């Protein structure tokens, strides 16, 4: 168990650095690592709330660096956040069946691995801000699903911003970082309202120290330099392995 914890902390350090380099909190990566450890046997509610706390810390650090570097556009972020807050809170209040959670989480991990491998493939310049209802639609939908699964939503929001031409890579990273912070707090609030908040602070303390270090280094690097595609592909392999493990358990 002690060696497992050391490997887990090392994995969390790597994941937080990699995810924060593109403005993400790392929830899908943390869920992948926890799924591969003995903590994967814990309930979906336990997993969600611990990952959300880690998300808040890393995404906050990422937003600080990207915002300080001048990449954040508040007018782009606001519609997504306004729609996501209530929906993430509702999703966080819901407790779903264990098998359904495993299925949805597996799908999320596969999606995350694919998008991480292709994150920098879109070379999109700054375009006009969206002026339709679309940001509210996407923000609400991502917020609810994020609250249900226990992620911050950055793995879904970033690709949408890029594919729609609403932001370049670094502006998308800044928007995703703040979106993740708000979504994660909303999810935690929903869990608390439903009476299911139960955090293991001794374990969480070790996690937070580790990911804060990784988040600081990763986001500072990502805000000023190009990201490393090779290590993103390695991370994608971890996500796919974790997703496969959960699917096999379902079968």
N, C-alpha and C positions, 0 to 999 in steps of 0.2 A: 504494500500500500504506500509506503514511504517513497519508493522508487517511482511508482506510478505518479505520485504528486509532483516529483521533480520533473518528470517528462511532460506532465501536463502544464506546469508553469513555464517550461521552455517553449512549448507549443503556443501558449497564450502570448508570450513575449513576441514570438515571430508573427503570429496572426495579427496582433494589435498594431505592429509596425507596418505590416503589409497593407492592411485595410485602411489605416489612418493616412497612408500615403496617397490614397485616392478619396479622402474625406469621409470614409465610412467608420462606423463604430466597431464593427467586427462580429456582430451577433451571430451570423450564420457560421462563421469560423469557430466561435466559442462553442456553439451548439454541436458542431462537427466533432471537436476535440472531446467535449463532455460525453458525446455519444459513443466515442471509442474507448472511454474509461468506465470505471465502475459507477461513476455518477450518472451514466446513461440510464441506469435502472430507476432513477428518481422520477417523480411524477412530472408531467408537463408543466404544471403550475410552478413547481420548485425550479425547474430549468429556466422557465421564462423570466421569473423575477430576478434571478441572479445574473442572467445574461443582460437584462435591461439596465441593471445598475452599472455593469461594466461598459455597456454601450454609452451611457450618459458621460462617463469619465473620458473615454477615448474620443468620442465625437466632439465633446466640448473642447478638448485640446486641439483636435483637428480644425475645428471652426476658428479657434483663436489664431492659428497660424495662417490659414487661408484668408481670413478676414483682414488680418494685419498686412498681408501681402497685396491687398486690394482686389481680391477676386470675388467678393460677395456682392450680390445685387439684392437688396432688401425687397424691391418691388417684384422680383421674380419669385422670391421665397414665400411671401405673405399668403397668396392664394392657396398654395399647397398646405401650409401650416394650419390656416383657418379651417380647412375642410378635414384635415387629418386628426386634429385634437379630439373632437367628440367621438369620432369613429374608432380611434385607437383606444380610447377609454372604454367604449362598449366592448371592443374585442378583448381587452384585458380583463373584463369582468366575467367573460365566458370561460367555462371549464369544459373542454371537449373530451370525447372518448379517447383512451390511450392509443388504440389502433389508428383512429382517424388522425390524431396528432402526429403519429409516426409517419403516416402516408403524406400528410401535408408538409411536414418537415423535410421528408426525403425529396419531395418535389422542389421545395425551396432550395435545398442544398445543391441539387443538380442545376437549377436555374442560376444560382450564385456562381457555381464553378464555370459555367458557360460564359456568363457575363464578365467574370473576372479575367478569363483568358482573352476576351475580345474587347476589354474596356477601352484600350487606347487605339483601337482600330478606326475610330471615327474621327476624322479631322474636320471639325466643324468650327467655323468662326462665329463671332457674336452676331446674333440676329435680333430682330425686334422681339419685344416681350410678348407673350401670348395675351390676346385681348378677348378671349372667348371663355366659355364655362369649362373648358377642358382641364385647366389646372385644378379646379375644385373637384371635378369628377375623378381625376387621377389621385389627387391628394386624399380624398375620402376613401376610395377603394383601397389604396395602399395602406392607409392608416388602420382600417378595420382588419385587413389581413395580417398586418404587422402585430396588432394587438392580440390577435388570435394565436399566432404562431410563436411570438416572442422575439421578433426582430425589430430593427428600427426603420426598415423600409428603404434604406439607401441603395441596396442592390437592385431594387425595382425603379426607384426614382431617377438615378443617374442615367441609365440607358434611355429612359423616356426623354429626359431633357436633351440628350445628345441626338437621338433619332428624330425628334421633333424640331431640332435646330434652334432651341430656345437658349442654349448656353454652349460655351466651349468646355473643354475637359475640366479646367480648374474652377470655372464658375459653377459648373455642375457639382464639383466636389464640395465647394463652400456651401451651396444650397442644401446638398444632401446631408452635410454634417449638422447643420442647424435643425433640419427636418428630423433627423435621427434623435437628437437630444429631446426635442419636444414630444415625438412619438413615444420614446422610451419612458419619459416621465408620465405621460398620459396612461400608458399601459400599466405602469406601477401603481398609479392612482386608482385605476379600475380594479386591480388586484386587491388593493387595500380596502376599497369600498365593499367589495364582495366578501371581505373577511378572510382572504386566503394568503395575506402577506406573511411570509415566514422565512426570514433571511438568516443564513448561517454566517454571522459576522466574523467569526474566527477564520473560516475558510475564505470568505469574501475579502477580508483584509489582505491576505496573501495574493489573491487574484488582482486586486486593485493596484497594489504596489507594482506588480509585474507589468500589467497592461499600461499603467501610466507612463512607465519608462519607455515601453515600445511605442505607445501613441505619440509621445513627445518627439522621439527620434524620427519615426515614420512620417508624421505630418509635416515636420519642419523640412524634411527632405522632399516630400511630395509637393509642397507649396512652391519650391524653388527649382526643382530638377525633374527630369523625366523619370517615370517609374520603371521598374525592372520587370520586363515581361516574363523572363524565365522563372523567377521566384513566384510570380503570380500563377504560372502554370503548375508549379509544385503545390501551391496552396489548393488549386483546383482539384488536384489528385486526391488530397486529403478530404475535400468535400465529397467527391464522388465515392470514395471508400466508405465514408460515414453514411452516405445515403444508401449505398448498396447494403451495408450492414443492417440498417433499419428495415429495408425492404425484405431482406432474407428472413429477418425475425418475424415479419408479418406473415410470410408464406409458411 
